[in-house]
Amino acid sequence: MIFDGLKRLFGRGDEAAAQPDPCAGQPEMISCKEAVTRLQEFVDGELTGLTHEQVEAHFEVCTRCYPHLKMEQAFRQKVQTALSQPEVPGDLRDRVLQLLTHDVEGEG
């Protein structure tokens, strides 16, 4: 079900590949393939060979590639949130406290 939603958002891979690059031939514009290939480097701020402005300009005007950028940003935000608030099983705290109490009592 999630994959169906992603396919609708980005279009099927086969269909997208068959469509011409809407940014090809535009002066000073990198291709869609180049923009999506460099997406990770762009978001990480680690581009080599291209400037941040070149890739950013592409994502600002390309309706085909912009959803890729937004999805990557949303994904990274979710990961950051998940890492900052790890979910702990309810009984884990009790077990840890029980073990700590047992160790302290055993030393005395």
C-alpha positions in Angstrom: 0.0 0.0 0.0 2.8 2.4 0.8 4.5 1.6 -2.4 1.4 2.3 -4.4 1.3 5.8 -2.8 4.9 6.3 -3.7 4.3 5.2 -7.3 1.5 7.7 -7.6 3.6 10.4 -6.1 6.6 9.8 -8.3 5.1 8.0 -11.2 6.0 4.5 -12.2 9.7 4.0 -12.9 9.0 2.8 -16.5 6.7 5.7 -17.3 9.1 8.2 -15.8 12.0 6.8 -17.8 10.0 6.9 -21.0 9.1 10.6 -20.5 11.6 13.1 -21.9 13.6 15.1 -19.4 11.6 18.4 -19.0 14.8 20.3 -18.1 17.0 19.0 -21.0 18.1 21.7 -23.3 17.5 24.6 -20.8 20.6 26.7 -20.6 22.4 26.6 -17.2 20.0 23.8 -16.0 21.3 20.4 -15.0 19.4 17.4 -16.1 16.8 15.6 -14.0 19.0 12.5 -13.9 21.9 14.6 -12.5 19.7 16.3 -9.9 18.2 13.1 -8.6 21.6 11.3 -8.7 23.1 14.1 -6.6 20.2 14.4 -4.2 21.9 12.8 -1.2 25.0 15.0 -1.7 22.8 18.0 -2.0 20.9 17.4 1.2 24.1 16.5 3.0 25.8 19.7 1.8 28.6 17.6 0.3 28.3 18.3 -3.4 31.4 17.9 -5.6 31.6 19.0 -9.2 28.4 21.0 -9.0 27.5 24.0 -6.8 24.7 23.9 -4.3 23.0 26.7 -6.3 23.0 24.6 -9.5 21.2 21.7 -7.9 18.9 23.9 -5.8 17.9 25.8 -8.9 16.9 22.6 -10.6 14.7 21.4 -7.7 13.1 24.9 -7.5 11.7 24.7 -11.0 11.4 21.0 -11.8 8.0 19.6 -10.9 9.3 16.1 -11.8 12.2 16.2 -9.3 10.9 18.4 -6.5 8.9 15.5 -5.0 12.1 13.5 -4.6 13.7 16.3 -2.7 10.6 16.8 -0.4 10.4 13.0 0.3 14.1 12.9 1.2 13.7 15.8 3.5 10.6 14.4 5.2 12.3 11.0 5.5 15.3 12.5 7.2 13.1 14.5 9.5 11.3 11.3 10.6 14.5 9.5 11.2 15.8 12.4 13.3 12.6 12.5 15.3 12.7 8.7 15.8 16.4 8.8 16.9 15.8 11.7 19.4 12.9 9.9 21.0 13.6 6.2 21.0 10.7 4.0 21.9 11.4 1.7 24.8 9.3 -1.3 25.7 7.2 -0.6 28.8 8.6 -3.4 31.0 12.3 -2.6 30.1 12.5 0.2 32.7 11.1 -2.1 35.4 13.6 -4.9 34.5 16.6 -2.5 34.5 15.6 -1.0 37.9 15.1 -4.5 39.2 18.5 -5.6 38.1 20.1 -2.4 39.5 18.4 -3.0 42.8 19.5 -6.6 42.9 23.1 -5.6 42.2 23.1 -3.0 44.9 21.5 -5.4 47.5 24.0 -8.1 46.5 27.0 -5.8 47.3 25.7 -4.9 50.8 
